[in-house]
Amino acid sequence: MLINPDSFPPALTPSKQGADWWLPRHEEKLTLKDSMKSVDLVFLGDSITQAWETKGATVWEAFYRPLNALNLGFNGDRTEHVLWRIEHGAVDDIQPKLLLLSIGTNNTGHRQDTAEETALGIQKILSLLQQKLPYTSILLLAIFPRSAKPTQRMRRLNNDINHIIQSYADNAKIFYLDINPIFLDQKGKLTRDIMEDFLHPNTDQYPIIAKALEPHVKTLMKTGYCHHSDRHKPR
């Protein structure tokens, strides 16, 4: 990587979002987490993840609620916001079998952080998750495509981030999955039929996403990183 992590770029510096709803949602998620008998699957990310509660709600009920899943997606989150949430209890006192991480496109869109900075933010998230969740497999998703054409700046930036973060997979605890081809046509273009704003998947894409994730979720939840006796939340 080309930057010095000691310079503390924003992507690496844990911080809260300024939106009024953000901290109350964090507190609500802590309460929900603590109320669940078992949390076996966690989705951690930004608005694309939060939208499993709206656009993808029917799919969530069918695919993920039976798996004791917890949605920790927050609209607008960048890497630094996820770091803050993890540092402030987001995954404390649980040991899920699997966590899906999808983050970074808001680093691209809001500040156009360099690929190296965003990748370092994701790397720091993975490191912190491994400390907090030593018996949890992590499925790191490639950042979804954005912008209509493959030549546009934000598409190229997300691709550059993905090129770096795929190397974080050790295929023992951290796994990398790129489902991006499901969104693109043969020329690599993204259409409004898939993402109306060229960023957020449309409602009808959530069943397609779930289908693409399903074999990986099923396998990793079955095999897991370690079927440890202390995996479940202590009482």
Buried (B, 14 or more C-beta within 10 A) or exposed (E): EEBEEEEEBBBBEBEEBEEEEBBEBBEEBBEEBEEBEBBBBBBBBBBBBBBBEEBBBEBBEEBBEEBBBBBBBBBBBBBBBBBBBBEBBBBBEBBBBBBBBBBBBBBBBEBEBBBBBBBBBBBBBBEBBBEBBBBBBBBBBBBBBBBBEBEBEBBBBBBBBBEBBBEBBEEEBBBBBBBBEBBBEEEBBBEEEBBEEBBBBBBEBBBBBBEBBEEBBEBBBEEBBBEEEEBBBEE
